[in-house]
Amino acid sequence: MSIPLNSDANVAALAGGAATRGAPALKVAVPAVPAVPAVAQKPVTKAEPLYDPDQLRKNLHEAVENLNRQVERNGRGLNFSFDDRLHQPIITVRNTDTGEIVRQIPNEVIVRVAHSIEDLKGLLLDQTS
């Protein structure tokens, strides 16, 4: 037998409510819950970097210069440079007789693509407010 759930009496009957049987409604005493005292919040401290980015960049450029001087003294065709736009070192291997670039790490094509992506960042993500 199905009972339509379109009236309050039918819903109360299904739930076993006392109102449909003529019995008095039950009254339950709910004990009062004491208020929880507010917890004092500590001020948020921001983490400061343990290094100075400008000093790190300066040290990196000095290390690249030292590497170039060392390689030059050894008569090798290596050159170390640092790309400031990509924040990445670039290593070039040259033929010492002709001066021709034998190999570049990362490849020149990769560097050009990375520069193009850096140029497009401003177009893709507009941070003006």
DSSP file (Angstrom, degrees, kcal/mol; ACC not computed):
  #  RESIDUE AA STRUCTURE BP1 BP2  ACC     N-H-->O    O-->H-N    N-H-->O    O-->H-N    TCO  KAPPA ALPHA  PHI   PSI    X-CA   Y-CA   Z-CA
    1    1 A M              0   0    0      0, 0.0     2,-0.4     0, 0.0     0, 0.0   0.000 360.0 360.0 360.0 130.6    0.0    0.0    0.0
    2    2 A S        -     0   0    0      0, 0.0     0, 0.0     0, 0.0     0, 0.0  -0.856 360.0-152.5-106.5 140.2    1.4    3.4   -0.9
    3    3 A I        -     0   0    0     -2,-0.4     2,-0.1     7,-0.0    11,-0.0  -0.933  21.8-121.7-110.2 125.6    0.6    6.5    1.0
    4    4 A P        -     0   0    0      0, 0.0     3,-0.4     0, 0.0     6,-0.1  -0.440  12.8-147.4 -67.4 139.4    0.8    9.8   -0.9
    5    5 A L        +     0   0    0      1,-0.2    -2,-0.0    -2,-0.1     6,-0.0  -0.165  68.4 105.6 -99.1  40.0    3.2   12.3    0.7
    6    6 A N        +     0   0    0      5,-0.0     2,-0.3     4,-0.0    -1,-0.2   0.421  69.5  58.2-101.9   2.8    1.3   15.4   -0.2
    7    7 A S  S  > S-     0   0    0     -3,-0.4     4,-1.9     1,-0.1     5,-0.2  -0.954  77.0-126.3-131.7 154.6   -0.1   16.3    3.3
    8    8 A D  H  > S+     0   0    0     -2,-0.3     4,-2.2     1,-0.2     5,-0.2   0.823 110.5  56.9 -64.2 -31.7    1.5   17.0    6.6
    9    9 A A  H  > S+     0   0    0      2,-0.2     4,-2.0     1,-0.2    -1,-0.2   0.901 106.7  48.0 -68.1 -40.7   -0.6   14.3    8.3
   10   10 A N  H  > S+     0   0    0      2,-0.2     4,-2.2     1,-0.2    -2,-0.2   0.899 111.8  49.7 -66.7 -40.1    0.7   11.6    6.0
   11   11 A V  H  X S+     0   0    0     -4,-1.9     4,-1.9     1,-0.2    -2,-0.2   0.912 112.0  48.2 -64.7 -41.9    4.3   12.7    6.5
   12   12 A A  H  <>S+     0   0    0     -4,-2.2     5,-3.6     1,-0.2     4,-0.4   0.856 109.9  53.2 -67.1 -34.5    3.8   12.7   10.2
   13   13 A A  H ><5S+     0   0    0     -4,-2.0     3,-0.9     3,-0.2    -2,-0.2   0.911 109.8  47.3 -67.1 -42.1    2.2    9.2   10.0
   14   14 A L  H 3<5S+     0   0    0     -4,-2.2    -2,-0.2     1,-0.2    -1,-0.2   0.866 111.3  51.3 -66.0 -35.7    5.2    7.8    8.1
   15   15 A A  T 3<5S-     0   0    0     -4,-1.9    -1,-0.2    -5,-0.2    -2,-0.2   0.525 117.6-113.1 -80.2  -4.6    7.6    9.3   10.5
   16   16 A G  T < 5 +     0   0    0     -3,-0.9    -3,-0.2    -4,-0.4    -2,-0.1   0.789  52.7 177.5  79.0  27.7    5.7    7.8   13.5
   17   17 A G    > < -     0   0    0     -5,-3.6     3,-0.6    -6,-0.2     4,-0.3  -0.312  34.1-136.7 -68.3 149.0    4.7   11.1   14.7
   18   18 A A  G >>>S+     0   0    0      1,-0.2     5,-1.2     2,-0.2     3,-0.8   0.668  92.7  78.1 -79.0 -18.1    2.4   11.3   17.8
   19   19 A A  G 345S+     0   0    0      1,-0.3     3,-0.4     2,-0.2    -1,-0.2   0.791  91.4  52.7 -65.9 -27.4    0.2   14.0   16.3
   20   20 A T  G <45S+     0   0    0     -3,-0.6    -1,-0.3     1,-0.2    -2,-0.2   0.708 107.8  50.4 -82.0 -18.5   -1.7   11.5   14.1
   21   21 A R  T <45S-     0   0    0     -3,-0.8    -1,-0.2    -4,-0.3    -2,-0.2   0.463 111.1-114.2 -98.0  -2.6   -2.5    9.1   17.0
   22   22 A G  T  <5S+     0   0    0     -4,-0.6    -3,-0.2    -3,-0.4    -2,-0.1   0.505  70.9 136.3  84.4   2.8   -3.9   11.7   19.3
   23   23 A A      < -     0   0    0     -5,-1.2    -1,-0.3     1,-0.1    -2,-0.1  -0.494  63.5 -96.4 -81.0 153.6   -1.1   11.4   21.9
   24   24 A P        -     0   0    0      0, 0.0    -1,-0.1     0, 0.0     2,-0.1  -0.374  45.3-100.6 -68.1 149.5    0.4   14.5   23.4
   25   25 A A        -     0   0    0      1,-0.1     2,-0.3    -3,-0.1    -8,-0.0  -0.428  37.5-113.9 -70.3 143.0    3.6   15.7   21.8
   26   26 A L        -     0   0    0     -2,-0.1     2,-0.5    -3,-0.1    -1,-0.1  -0.571  23.3-153.5 -78.3 138.6    6.8   14.9   23.6
   27   27 A K        -     0   0    0     -2,-0.3     2,-0.5     2,-0.0    -1,-0.0  -0.967   9.4-165.8-115.1 123.5    8.8   17.7   25.1
   28   28 A V        -     0   0    0     -2,-0.5     2,-0.5     2,-0.0    -2,-0.0  -0.919  15.6-135.8-111.8 129.9   12.5   17.1   25.4
   29   29 A A        -     0   0    0     -2,-0.5    -2,-0.0     1,-0.0     0, 0.0  -0.720  15.9-155.9 -84.5 126.4   14.7   19.4   27.5
   30   30 A V        -     0   0    0     -2,-0.5     3,-0.1     3,-0.0     2,-0.1  -0.904  18.4-126.0-103.1 122.3   17.9   20.3   25.8
   31   31 A P        -     0   0    0      0, 0.0     2,-0.2     0, 0.0     0, 0.0  -0.370  29.2-106.3 -68.4 146.4   20.7   21.3   28.2
   32   32 A A        -     0   0    0      1,-0.1     0, 0.0    -2,-0.1     0, 0.0  -0.497  27.9-137.7 -72.6 138.5   22.3   24.6   27.6
   33   33 A V        -     0   0    0     -2,-0.2     3,-0.1    -3,-0.1    -1,-0.1  -0.861  21.0-122.1 -98.5 124.5   25.8   24.5   26.1
   34   34 A P        -     0   0    0      0, 0.0     2,-0.1     0, 0.0    -1,-0.0  -0.341  34.5-100.0 -65.7 147.6   28.2   26.9   27.7
   35   35 A A        -     0   0    0      1,-0.1     3,-0.0     3,-0.0     0, 0.0  -0.401  33.1-121.4 -67.9 141.2   29.8   29.3   25.3
   36   36 A V        -     0   0    0     -2,-0.1    -1,-0.1    -3,-0.1     3,-0.1  -0.717  30.8-116.1 -83.9 128.0   33.4   28.4   24.2
   37   37 A P        -     0   0    0      0, 0.0     2,-0.1     0, 0.0    -1,-0.1  -0.342  35.6-100.4 -65.3 146.3   35.8   31.2   25.0
   38   38 A A        -     0   0    0      1,-0.1     2,-0.5    -3,-0.0    -3,-0.0  -0.398  32.8-126.7 -67.3 138.8   37.4   32.9   22.0
   39   39 A V        -     0   0    0     -2,-0.1     2,-0.3    -3,-0.1    -1,-0.1  -0.757  22.9-120.0 -88.8 127.8   40.9   31.7   21.2
   40   40 A A        -     0   0    0     -2,-0.5     2,-0.4     1,-0.1    -1,-0.0  -0.524  28.9-137.7 -68.4 126.5   43.4   34.5   21.0
   41   41 A Q        -     0   0    0     -2,-0.3    -1,-0.1     1,-0.0     3,-0.0  -0.694   9.9-129.8 -90.3 136.8   44.9   34.4   17.5
   42   42 A K        -     0   0    0     -2,-0.4     2,-0.1     1,-0.1     3,-0.0  -0.578  34.1 -99.3 -79.4 145.7   48.6   34.9   17.1
   43   43 A P        -     0   0    0      0, 0.0     2,-0.4     0, 0.0    -1,-0.1  -0.407  40.5-112.0 -65.2 141.5   49.7   37.5   14.5
   44   44 A V        -     0   0    0     -2,-0.1     2,-0.5    -3,-0.0    -3,-0.0  -0.605  30.2-156.2 -77.5 126.1   50.7   36.0   11.2
   45   45 A T        -     0   0    0     -2,-0.4     2,-0.3    -3,-0.0    -3,-0.0  -0.891  10.7-134.3-105.3 133.9   54.3   36.4   10.5
   46   46 A K        -     0   0    0     -2,-0.5     2,-0.4     1,-0.1     0, 0.0  -0.648  22.8-115.6 -86.4 140.5   55.5   36.3    6.9
   47   47 A A        -     0   0    0     -2,-0.3    -1,-0.1     1,-0.0     3,-0.0  -0.610  25.8-146.2 -76.6 127.2   58.5   34.2    6.1
   48   48 A E        -     0   0    0     -2,-0.4    -1,-0.0     1,-0.1     2,-0.0  -0.754  26.3-104.9 -91.3 139.1   61.4   36.3    4.9
   49   49 A P        -     0   0    0      0, 0.0    -1,-0.1     0, 0.0     0, 0.0  -0.337  19.0-136.2 -63.6 146.1   63.7   34.7    2.3
   50   50 A L  S    S+     0   0    0      2,-0.0     2,-0.3    -3,-0.0    -2,-0.0   0.427  84.6  49.3 -83.1   1.9   67.0   33.5    3.6
   51   51 A Y  S    S-     0   0    0      4,-0.0     3,-0.1     0, 0.0     0, 0.0  -0.944  81.1-119.4-138.3 159.2   68.9   34.9    0.7
   52   52 A D     >  -     0   0    0     -2,-0.3     4,-2.6     1,-0.1     5,-0.2  -0.892  17.9-150.6 -98.8 117.9   69.0   38.2   -1.2
   53   53 A P  H  > S+     0   0    0      0, 0.0     4,-2.4     0, 0.0     5,-0.2   0.863  97.2  51.4 -59.0 -36.4   68.0   37.7   -4.9
   54   54 A D  H  > S+     0   0    0      2,-0.2     4,-2.3     1,-0.2     5,-0.1   0.918 111.4  46.9 -66.8 -41.9   70.2   40.5   -6.1
   55   55 A Q  H  > S+     0   0    0      2,-0.2     4,-2.6     1,-0.2    -1,-0.2   0.892 111.5  51.9 -65.6 -39.4   73.2   39.1   -4.2
   56   56 A L  H  X S+     0   0    0     -4,-2.6     4,-2.2     2,-0.2    -2,-0.2   0.916 110.2  48.2 -62.5 -44.1   72.5   35.6   -5.6
   57   57 A R  H  X S+     0   0    0     -4,-2.4     4,-2.3     2,-0.2    -2,-0.2   0.904 111.7  50.3 -62.8 -41.9   72.3   37.0   -9.2
   58   58 A K  H  X S+     0   0    0     -4,-2.3     4,-2.2     1,-0.2    -2,-0.2   0.922 110.8  48.7 -62.8 -44.3   75.6   38.9   -8.6
   59   59 A N  H  X S+     0   0    0     -4,-2.6     4,-2.3     1,-0.2    -1,-0.2   0.882 110.1  52.2 -62.7 -38.4   77.3   35.7   -7.3
   60   60 A L  H  X S+     0   0    0     -4,-2.2     4,-2.1     2,-0.2    -1,-0.2   0.915 109.1  48.7 -65.6 -42.8   76.0   33.8  -10.3
   61   61 A H  H  X S+     0   0    0     -4,-2.3     4,-2.2     1,-0.2    -2,-0.2   0.896 111.4  50.5 -63.9 -39.7   77.5   36.3  -12.7
   62   62 A E  H  X S+     0   0    0     -4,-2.2     4,-2.4     2,-0.2    -2,-0.2   0.899 109.1  51.2 -64.5 -39.9   80.8   36.2  -10.9
   63   63 A A  H  X S+     0   0    0     -4,-2.3     4,-2.3     2,-0.2    -2,-0.2   0.893 109.0  51.0 -64.4 -39.5   80.8   32.4  -11.1
   64   64 A V  H  X S+     0   0    0     -4,-2.1     4,-2.3     2,-0.2    16,-0.3   0.919 110.5  49.0 -63.6 -43.3   80.2   32.5  -14.8
   65   65 A E  H  X S+     0   0    0     -4,-2.2     4,-2.2     2,-0.2    -2,-0.2   0.914 110.7  50.5 -62.3 -42.7   83.1   35.0  -15.3
   66   66 A N  H  X S+     0   0    0     -4,-2.4     4,-2.4     1,-0.2    -2,-0.2   0.909 109.9  50.3 -62.1 -42.1   85.4   32.7  -13.2
   67   67 A L  H  X S+     0   0    0     -4,-2.3     4,-2.6     1,-0.2     5,-0.2   0.920 109.6  50.8 -61.4 -44.0   84.4   29.7  -15.3
   68   68 A N  H  X S+     0   0    0     -4,-2.3     4,-2.2     1,-0.2    -2,-0.2   0.906 111.0  48.3 -61.9 -41.7   85.1   31.6  -18.6
   69   69 A R  H  X S+     0   0    0     -4,-2.2     4,-2.1     2,-0.2    -1,-0.2   0.916 112.5  49.0 -64.6 -42.3   88.6   32.7  -17.3
   70   70 A Q  H  X S+     0   0    0     -4,-2.4     4,-1.3     1,-0.2    -2,-0.2   0.920 112.8  46.4 -63.3 -44.6   89.4   29.1  -16.2
   71   71 A V  H  <>S+     0   0    0     -4,-2.6     5,-2.0     1,-0.2     4,-0.5   0.880 110.4  54.0 -66.6 -37.6   88.3   27.6  -19.6
   72   72 A E  H ><5S+     0   0    0     -4,-2.2     3,-1.0     1,-0.2    -1,-0.2   0.895 106.5  51.8 -64.0 -40.5   90.2   30.3  -21.5
   73   73 A R  H 3<5S+     0   0    0     -4,-2.1    -1,-0.2     1,-0.2    -2,-0.2   0.827 108.7  51.7 -64.4 -31.1   93.4   29.5  -19.6
   74   74 A N  T 3<5S-     0   0    0     -4,-1.3    -1,-0.2    -5,-0.2    -2,-0.2   0.523 112.8-120.3 -84.4  -5.0   92.9   25.8  -20.5
   75   75 A G  T < 5 +     0   0    0     -3,-1.0     2,-0.2    -4,-0.5    -3,-0.2   0.762  61.8 146.0  74.4  25.3   92.5   26.6  -24.2
   76   76 A R      < -     0   0    0     -5,-2.0    -1,-0.2     2,-0.1     2,-0.1  -0.590  55.5-127.8 -92.9 158.1   89.0   25.1  -24.5
   77   77 A G        +     0   0    0     -2,-0.2    17,-4.0    17,-0.2     2,-0.3  -0.189  66.0 124.3 -96.8  40.8   86.3   26.5  -26.7
   78   78 A L  E     -A   93   0A   0     15,-0.2     2,-0.4    -7,-0.1    15,-0.2  -0.785  36.5-174.1-101.2 144.9   83.7   26.7  -24.0
   79   79 A N  E     -A   92   0A   0     13,-2.3    13,-3.0    -2,-0.3     2,-0.5  -0.991   7.7-158.7-138.5 131.1   81.8   29.9  -23.0
   80   80 A F  E     +A   91   0A   0     -2,-0.4     2,-0.3   -16,-0.3    11,-0.2  -0.915  20.1 163.6-109.1 132.6   79.4   30.3  -20.1
   81   81 A S  E     -A   90   0A   0      9,-2.6     9,-3.1    -2,-0.5     2,-0.4  -0.901  29.5-130.6-139.8 170.4   76.8   33.0  -20.1
   82   82 A F  E     -A   89   0A   0     -2,-0.3     2,-0.8     7,-0.3    -2,-0.0  -0.987  11.6-143.2-129.5 123.3   73.7   33.8  -18.2
   83   83 A D  E  >> -A   88   0A   0      5,-2.8     4,-1.6    -2,-0.4     5,-1.4  -0.766  10.2-164.4 -87.1 112.2   70.4   34.8  -19.9
   84   84 A D  T  45S+     0   0    0     -2,-0.8    -1,-0.2     1,-0.2     0, 0.0   0.804  85.8  54.0 -70.1 -29.5   68.8   37.4  -17.6
   85   85 A R  T  45S+     0   0    0      1,-0.2    -1,-0.2     3,-0.1    -2,-0.0   0.879 120.4  31.3 -71.5 -36.8   65.3   37.1  -19.2
   86   86 A L  T  45S-     0   0    0      2,-0.2    -2,-0.2    -3,-0.0    -1,-0.2   0.595  98.5-134.5 -94.9 -12.5   65.2   33.4  -18.7
   87   87 A H  T  <5 +     0   0    0     -4,-1.6    -3,-0.2     1,-0.2    -2,-0.0   0.946  66.8 119.4  55.4  50.6   67.2   33.4  -15.5
   88   88 A Q  E   < -A   83   0A   0     -5,-1.4    -5,-2.8     2,-0.0    -1,-0.2  -0.999  66.1-115.4-147.1 140.4   69.2   30.4  -16.9
   89   89 A P  E     -A   82   0A   0      0, 0.0     2,-0.4     0, 0.0    -7,-0.3  -0.473  24.8-154.2 -75.4 151.0   72.8   29.7  -17.8
   90   90 A I  E     -A   81   0A   0     -9,-3.1    -9,-2.6    -2,-0.1     2,-0.5  -0.996   2.3-157.8-127.6 131.4   73.8   29.1  -21.4
   91   91 A I  E     -AB  80 105A   0     14,-3.1    14,-3.2    -2,-0.4     2,-0.4  -0.930   7.4-167.3-112.2 129.5   76.8   27.0  -22.4
   92   92 A T  E     -AB  79 104A   0    -13,-3.0   -13,-2.3    -2,-0.5     2,-0.5  -0.967   7.3-158.7-119.8 131.6   78.4   27.5  -25.8
   93   93 A V  E     -AB  78 103A   0     10,-3.5     9,-2.9    -2,-0.4    10,-1.7  -0.946  18.7-172.0-108.6 122.2   81.0   25.1  -27.3
   94   94 A R  E     - B   0 101A   0    -17,-4.0     2,-0.6    -2,-0.5     7,-0.2  -0.831  31.4-114.0-115.7 151.5   83.0   26.7  -30.1
   95   95 A N     >  -     0   0    0      5,-2.9     4,-2.9    -2,-0.3     5,-0.2  -0.751  26.9-148.3 -76.1 120.4   85.5   25.4  -32.6
   96   96 A T  T  4 S+     0   0    0     -2,-0.6    -1,-0.1     1,-0.2   -20,-0.0   0.777  92.4  50.3 -68.2 -25.2   88.8   27.1  -31.5
   97   97 A D  T  4 S+     0   0    0      1,-0.1    -1,-0.2     3,-0.1    -2,-0.0   0.926 127.4  18.6 -77.5 -45.1   90.1   27.3  -35.1
   98   98 A T  T  4 S-     0   0    0      2,-0.1    -2,-0.2     0, 0.0    -1,-0.1   0.661  91.7-128.8-102.0 -19.3   87.1   28.8  -36.8
   99   99 A G     <  +     0   0    0     -4,-2.9     2,-0.1     1,-0.3    -3,-0.1   0.496  56.9 149.3  80.5   3.0   85.1   30.3  -34.0
  100  100 A E        -     0   0    0     -5,-0.2    -5,-2.9     1,-0.1     2,-0.6  -0.455  55.2-112.3 -71.8 140.5   82.0   28.4  -35.2
  101  101 A I  E     -B   94   0A   0     -7,-0.2    -7,-0.3     1,-0.2     3,-0.1  -0.641  33.8-179.5 -75.3 117.8   79.5   27.4  -32.6
  102  102 A V  E     -     0   0A   0     -9,-2.9     2,-0.3    -2,-0.6    -8,-0.2   0.867  66.6  -6.6 -83.9 -41.6   79.6   23.6  -32.4
  103  103 A R  E     -B   93   0A   0    -10,-1.7   -10,-3.5     2,-0.0     2,-0.4  -0.992  55.9-159.6-156.0 147.5   76.9   23.2  -29.8
  104  104 A Q  E     -B   92   0A   0     -2,-0.3   -12,-0.2   -12,-0.2     4,-0.1  -0.999  23.3-125.9-132.0 135.6   74.8   25.4  -27.4
  105  105 A I  E    S+B   91   0A   0    -14,-3.2   -14,-3.1    -2,-0.4     2,-0.1  -0.984 102.1  27.5-122.0 119.4   73.1   24.1  -24.2
  106  106 A P  S    S-     0   0    0      0, 0.0    -1,-0.1     0, 0.0     5,-0.1   0.679 115.2-105.6 -66.9 161.5   70.2   24.8  -24.2
  107  107 A N     >  -     0   0    0     -2,-0.1     4,-2.1     1,-0.1     5,-0.2  -0.131  21.4-117.6 -57.0 149.6   69.7   24.8  -28.0
  108  108 A E  H  > S+     0   0    0      1,-0.2     4,-2.4     2,-0.2     5,-0.2   0.865 115.7  54.9 -58.9 -37.9   69.3   28.2  -29.7
  109  109 A V  H  > S+     0   0    0      1,-0.2     4,-2.4     2,-0.2    -1,-0.2   0.913 107.6  49.6 -62.9 -42.1   65.9   27.2  -30.9
  110  110 A I  H  > S+     0   0    0      1,-0.2     4,-2.6     2,-0.2    -2,-0.2   0.902 110.2  50.8 -63.4 -41.0   64.8   26.5  -27.3
  111  111 A V  H  X S+     0   0    0     -4,-2.1     4,-2.4     2,-0.2    -2,-0.2   0.921 110.8  48.3 -64.0 -43.7   66.2   29.8  -26.2
  112  112 A R  H  X S+     0   0    0     -4,-2.4     4,-2.2     2,-0.2    -2,-0.2   0.908 112.2  48.8 -63.9 -41.2   64.2   31.7  -28.9
  113  113 A V  H  X S+     0   0    0     -4,-2.4     4,-2.4     2,-0.2    -2,-0.2   0.920 111.2  50.3 -63.5 -43.0   61.0   29.8  -28.1
  114  114 A A  H  X S+     0   0    0     -4,-2.6     4,-2.3     1,-0.2    -2,-0.2   0.897 110.0  50.2 -63.2 -39.8   61.5   30.6  -24.4
  115  115 A H  H  X S+     0   0    0     -4,-2.4     4,-2.1     2,-0.2    -1,-0.2   0.904 110.0  51.1 -63.5 -40.3   62.0   34.3  -25.2
  116  116 A S  H  X S+     0   0    0     -4,-2.2     4,-1.9     1,-0.2    -2,-0.2   0.901 109.5  49.8 -63.8 -40.4   58.9   34.3  -27.3
  117  117 A I  H  X S+     0   0    0     -4,-2.4     4,-1.2     1,-0.2    -1,-0.2   0.909 108.9  52.0 -64.5 -41.3   56.9   32.7  -24.4
  118  118 A E  H  X S+     0   0    0     -4,-2.3     4,-0.5     1,-0.2     3,-0.3   0.893 109.8  50.2 -61.1 -38.8   58.3   35.4  -22.1
  119  119 A D  H  < S+     0   0    0     -4,-2.1     3,-0.5     1,-0.2     4,-0.4   0.851 110.7  49.6 -67.2 -33.5   57.1   38.1  -24.5
  120  120 A L  H >X S+     0   0    0     -4,-1.9     4,-2.4     1,-0.2     3,-0.7   0.657  88.3  83.4 -80.2 -16.1   53.6   36.5  -24.7
  121  121 A K  H 3X S+     0   0    0     -4,-1.2     4,-2.5    -3,-0.3    -1,-0.2   0.886  89.0  52.9 -56.6 -39.5   53.2   36.3  -21.0
  122  122 A G  H 3< S+     0   0    0     -4,-0.5    -1,-0.3    -3,-0.5    -2,-0.2   0.827 111.3  46.4 -65.7 -31.0   52.0   39.9  -20.8
  123  123 A L  H <4 S+     0   0    0     -3,-0.7    -2,-0.2    -4,-0.4    -1,-0.2   0.856 116.5  43.3 -78.4 -35.3   49.4   39.2  -23.5
  124  124 A L  H  < S+     0   0    0     -4,-2.4     2,-0.6     1,-0.2    -2,-0.2   0.843 121.1  36.7 -79.4 -34.3   48.1   36.0  -21.9
  125  125 A L     <  -     0   0    0     -4,-2.5     2,-0.8    -5,-0.3    -1,-0.2  -0.915  68.8-168.7-126.2 104.2   48.0   37.2  -18.3
  126  126 A D        +     0   0    0     -2,-0.6    -4,-0.1    -3,-0.2    -3,-0.1  -0.829   6.5 179.5 -95.6 112.8   47.0   40.8  -17.8
  127  127 A Q        +     0   0    0     -2,-0.8     2,-0.2    -5,-0.1    -1,-0.1   0.136  36.5 124.7-101.5  20.4   47.7   41.7  -14.1
  128  128 A T              0   0    0      1,-0.1    -2,-0.1     0, 0.0     0, 0.0  -0.534 360.0 360.0 -78.0 147.6   46.5   45.3  -14.3
  129  129 A S              0   0    0     -2,-0.2    -1,-0.1     0, 0.0    -2,-0.0   0.389 360.0 360.0-126.0 360.0   43.9   46.2  -11.8
